[in-house]
Amino acid sequence: MRTISLPRGRQRLHAMPTSTGYEVREDENYDWDGRRRGQTPFTVLQHTISGTGQLRYENRNYRLQKNDTLLVLVPHNHRYWLEKGDRWEYFWISMNGEEALRIHKSILGVSGPVFRLQPATIDHLADCSLRLIKGAASPGAASAVAYEAAMALYDDVFGSHAFAEKQSAMQPVIDHINANLDKALPVADLVQISGLSRAHFSRCFADSEGIPPAEFVLQQRLQRAAKLLTKADFLPVKEVAIMCGFEDANYFSKVFRRCYGITPSQFRTTGMYASMGSRR
C-alpha cells in the first residue's frame, strides 16, 4: 500500500488532488458509501489492476474486474465495496476543484461510472498518481498533476471517433428528451426519432450515454427536479413533480429519495443542488 492524503478545501484552485494511492484489499470491511462522506464535493477515479470489486450506482449494479475504471462524485447515491473472499488491486486519484468537478461530471453524464480506458491513458494516470505520492513541490504543482490526470481521462473518453459518431447520432433524441421532460417519453417514440431499429437504438444509446434510454430519461427528470427545488423555491413540490414528468407526487418523492438519499422537501431545505451542481 502506498498512499498520500492532501488537505481538502484549503487551496482554491481549479483542480486539486485530495488523495491518491495504490492498494491491495482482501478485507470485506472495505466499503464506501457516497452519501456518507460529507458534503464537500470531490471525485474518485479508481482503476482496477486485478481482482474484483462491486459498485452500486443509482440502483444499478456493476462488477468491476481487471482494466475497469470507475469514476464517482461525492456526495452521491453510490456504494463500492469488496465482497467476502474477493481481492481487489487498484490505484486511485481523488480530487476537487471547480474545473475538475466540471470535467468529471461531463464524463459521467455521457459514459456512466464505469468504462474501459486505453492502456496509454491508464499508464498516464498511474504516472500522475506516482508523482503525487513522491511529492509535489507546491499546491500549484499538485494542482497541475491533478489537471493533467483530468485531461488525460477527458481525451480518452471524448476523443474516440466511434464515440463521437454514436453521440452525434443520439443528439436529436437527447434534445427531444430535454425539451419534453414534462411529458411522457416512451422508448418507442425515441426509437422513431432515431430512425433505427429498437434493438440497434438501445445498443447505440447505451454505448453513447452509458445507460439505457429509460434510465437516462429518469436521470434527466431528477436532475431538473433537483434544480427546480432550489432555484425555484416558490414552486410547491407537487408542481415540481408535474413539471418533471411525474404525475404521482408520492412516486416522485420515492424515486427522488432513492437517488439523493433525502426527500425533495429536505433537499430544498439543505440546498444540496448548490453544492452538487448539475451532472451535465
Secondary structure, DSSP 8 states (H G I E B T S, - for coil): -EEEE--SSSS--SSEEEEEEEEEE--TT-EEETTSS-SS-EEEEEEEEEE-EEEEETTEEEEE-TTEEEEEEESSSEEEE--TT--EEEEEEEEESHHHHHHHHHHHHHH-SEEE--HHHHHHHHHHHHHHHH--SSHHHHHHHHHHHHHHHHHHHH--HHHHHHHHHHHHHHHHHHH-TTS---HHHHHHHHTS-HHHHHHHHHHHHSS-HHHHHHHHHHHHHHHHHHH-TTS-HHHHHHHTT-S-HHHHHHHHHHHHSS-HHHHHHHTHHHHH----
